[in-house]
Amino acid sequence: MSETLGKIEKPEASQFKFGRKLFFVPLIFRSIEKDASLSELASRYWSEVENQIDGLESKLSAVKRIYHEMLVGEDDSRHLSELSSGSEKLVGILKNRGGVLTYIEDPEVLGEFLDWGRCISIGLRSPAVFEKVYKAYEEADRKRLELLAKKIDETLGTDESSVLFMREDHRLQFPSDIQVFYVAPPSLDAIQRALREKQEERRRRAGQEQEHEHANDSDHEHPDEPPKSEND
């Protein structure tokens, strides 16, 4: 079951007081927070997320478990600030309220997933090699997601509320008895729209550069004829 805060009215909220609950927060990464054109939107996003979590806690129950992707243990506290300053701040606030940061990543499985992802990102020339690498990446992703779901299932207690910070395009399948509440502030749509526009602009520029390169190649292949001398 997936609900957004805006759809929960007071008479309905009582239905969800019992049972295990997870507030899913789409993770906005540091690269977006540091982007001059997106930083204001990112700041607004995290402020709205905090307000929505406050509302969910007041209607349901306080967050007991805090889950955050890409973290494998206490030594990763510095890594959290590198991932996202907004989620780092919210994790600190929830910990001060009594929430427990619970690590659900396995170091070896996460490392395998990230390494295969890096292999794909470098750009592979051979389609056969790309296919093998991509299959290995998908298998590592499957193992990782299964493990994350298992760890959440093992650690989230009866009638407890939790929060998960994770990228929005995940394929994580939550245990069927956990009620998932999707935290989706208005600024999230604005950020996604801005990112799509940036991507389209990059594609447009890449297309223009390719056209320019092709034009230059054509000039080299068919150079202008030199002027004829008077003796010709």
Secondary structure, DSSP 8 states (H G I E B T S, - for coil): -EEEGGG--HHHHGGGSSSEEEEEEE---HHHHH-TTTHHHHHHHHHHHHHHHHHHHHHS--EEEEEETT--SGGGHHHHHHH-HHHHHHHHHHHHTT-EE-----HHHHHHHHHHHHHHHT--S-HHHHHHHHHHHHHHHHHHHHHHHHHHHHH--TT-EEEEEE-TT------TTEEEEE---HHHHHHHHHHHHHHHHHHHHHHHHHHHHHHHHHHHHS-------TT-
